[in-house]
Structures are given as structure tokens and as C-alpha cells.
Amino acid sequence: MHEQSKKREAAMRLQLRGTFDADAGAYHRGRPGYPARVYEILSERCGLGPGCHVLEVGPGTGQATGELLARGARIHAVELGGQIARQLRRAFLGKPLSIVEGDFDLVPIQPATYDLAVAATSLHWLDPCTAVPKIADALKPEGWLAAWWTAFGDPERPTAFRAHVERIHARHLPEKDRGIGHLPYALRIQDRVADLRAADRFGPVEVTTLRWEAVFNPAQIRQLFATFSYLLDLPAHRREMVLDKIAQAAESLGEAIVEPYVTTLFLTRRTI
């Protein structure tokens, strides 16, 4: 990636990463989970199961946390948002889950402690040059790092709804519209691999691409888009206008909107 683009992304990351904490409940209701195959792979390749000690980086409201706990993991989570952390504690009261509130870069982490580190749609909010070495330090020798992201909309499977959304972006959010053909963050595979290898602490990166579908009604579509950071960052009146337009587009297509998604899972093992 061009150096100037990296600097822009870093500045945007610092600006946007705290936006989700304003309404943790809405975030939890709006976001879908992840494909079951993600957790099957973690069990098959990374030892996820009873007794597995997991460091979760940026758990959010627990879409992945619940699945990890259900498979017997013990989790230590670091969450930036205070409201989100409180909701997480309530949701998993009595479970083997400890939560520290704070910036992952600044929170002390016990070294050589964890079997598996998980970052579910969260690692992009951190600087990989500092976060990845810190994760490596936290892992036991040969411990695993699993990071994954979901692209909301599959570029290889265009839909009428996505065409509507692109037109809404172009007309009402020209400064945020990245144009047709822009490759989502989750699908810029070589960039993500480079991030994980930047510190030279991990071995080869295994990449798995999972294509799946989610079905929404128009109200759920609105809830989903209301969780996206580029909209949360807008003034309220402008955000509501765009969300109304997106919901209207969904309504024009019927009560069941089938959204094709892509989740990319990156696995790598600590070597040093």
C-alpha cells in the first residue's frame, strides 16, 4: 500500500475506533455473527476446545466470544469501549471470561500465557507494527493467532440492493464513496498477510475464504448499516437521512434481502 494511504488509514483508525461504544446494544442487535466454519477451523487447526486459553483482542459485544466460550475456551479480553465491556460482562456473567477495558497497545498483557489469540473484525483498529509483536509476546511458543474480517457485500456476487447502496453513497456521501470495484479491506489478502508478518514473529499465514449469505428485512438492514463506522462518524441528521435512504432501497426490493458476504480467516503461528 502507498505510504500516504497508510497514513490516511492510520488517522481514520484513531478517529473512528471509539464510535461503536455510544450504543453497544444497537451494535449487538445489528451485526450478524460469523460462519460456523470459522470455529470448526479453529478447533481443527489451533486447538480451540476445553481448557484452551484465549486472548481476545477487541471482542466488541461478543459475537465471537460466545462461540469461543461454547467450545470450552477460557478468555481474557481487551476491549476499548467501556459501555461495550459492561454489556459483555452482563452477557457472559459466570463464564470463564475476564475483561480489561483499555487500548490494547497500552494494557499490560501477561507474556507467554495464551494458546490462541483471536481478533474478530478488530485488528484493523490497531497499528499492526505494535499490536502484532505484542500478541506474539502474549502467546505461548507455537501459539496461534487467528484474525478474520467480513466483507459486507461480495464483489463477485453483485445484487440489486448493493447497486442501490452504491448509488446512495455516490449521491449523498461522495467523500466516502470508494467507487464500484473497490476491493474491501477483508479481501485485500496480501496487505493483511503483510500486516501479520510485519514483525517477523509469526510463520506462514494460512488464508481461508468463506462465502456465505445472511437474510435481512428492511428494518434489520437499517440496523446493520447503523453499526458501520463511516456512518457513525457523520452528524446525526445526515446519518439518519442516509440510513432512511438505505432502508427505503431495501423496502423497494421486498421483505427478504439476501446479502452475500465473504469472511476471510487468517491463521499464523508464533515462531519467535
Buried (B, 14 or more C-beta within 10 A) or exposed (E): EEEEEEEEEEEEBEEBBBBBBEBBEBBBBBBBBBBEEBBEBBBEBBBBEEEBBBBBBBBBBBBBBBBBBEBEBBBBBBBBBEBBBBBBBEBBEEBBBEBEBEEBEEEEBEEEBBBBBBBBBBBBBBBBEEBBBBBBBBBBEEBBBBBBBBBBBBBEBEBEBBEBBBEBBBEBBEEEBEEEEEEBBBBBBEEBBEBBBBBEBBBEBBBBEBEBEBEBBBEBBBBBBBBBBBBBEBEEEEBBBBBEBBBEBBBEBEEEBEBBBBBBBBBBBBEE
